[in-house]
Amino acid sequence: MTRIIDGKATAAEIRREVATGVAELRDRHGVQAHLALLLVGDDPASHVYVRNKGKACDEVGMRSTIVRHAADVSANVVLDQVRAWNADPSVHGILVQLPLPRHIDEEQVLLTIDPDKDVDGFHPMNAGRLMIGADGFVPCTPAGIIELLKRYEIPTSGKHAVVIGRSNIVGKPISMLLAQKRPQGNATVTMCHTGTTDLATHTRQADIIIAAVGVAKLITADHVKEGVVVIDVGMNRETLEDGTSKLCGDVDFAAVSPKAAAITPVPGGVGPMTIAMLLNNTLLAARRSAQ
Ligand code: NAD
């Protein structure tokens, strides 16, 4: 029997837990958890993401502040906004929606965010903390994957995990987390990428596959062994015969799921976990500030 890993239900559970945590923090310590979001430009997808993040904050009783700037805003205005939030004790989490317009140096902006308010976990300080296994902020998508493995009680210790993708926001951090000697870790990790020759040789040996590639249905039934656990991070648009399109993952779900012990669907798998973990990271930041 293939288990379908339900990210939507798990994310809803986490949001309920965060709501309880937010209320507790407010009632016991007088601290109102607060996420500040900065959006630059008019990319429609970014507008939707930021709006959804703000809405998610409302739903768990968290305060959110959204500042929007036109695409031609100067880098200094952006940096000054981040610095103002760094200095503002009522702000616990800062998120700068990426991508930024070309004339703004993304790395400089991310470096300016106080690492202790960096709830996206993209600051090099948090990347370093993750690398050495110290407390910090774990990027939301890898954190969501670890949470799914935990809540579905999927053993990782001693297993062979094959991660496909080496991005700084998914592939690299999830590889590090799975390799660490900790719960939902202690796995032997292989990281595959565009330089990998014969991807299937690696994926066929995997007990756990994490696909974070961005290529629709790259992973087919031939890529996997019986009993594999598949976590599909991909969010791709597939064009159907009638010209419409639909969301699909990096894994051919229909072909792979009969061979899998457990698998995440797209949509409804990893996707909903990302915002839930952003809320969780912000609550964590607010709790740390209260201590
Ligand atoms: P990215 O483009 O930064 O990285 C893709 C990686 O895949 C690269 O490291 C590349 O080396 C590797 N790759 C590409 N083609 C390959 C191939 N044929 N064989 C092996 N490796 C290959 O992407 P990303 O930001 O990590 O995102 C990956 C996917 O996950 C995208 O579809 C993205 O939309 C999705 N995503 C989803 C969430 C979510 O919340 N569910 C969050 C982030 C990213």
Residues whose N, C-alpha, C, O or C-beta is under 5 A from the ligand:
A	BS01	NAD	T141 I164 G165 R166 S167 V170 G171 C192 H193 T194 A212 V213 G214 V233 G234 M235 N236 V270 G271 T274
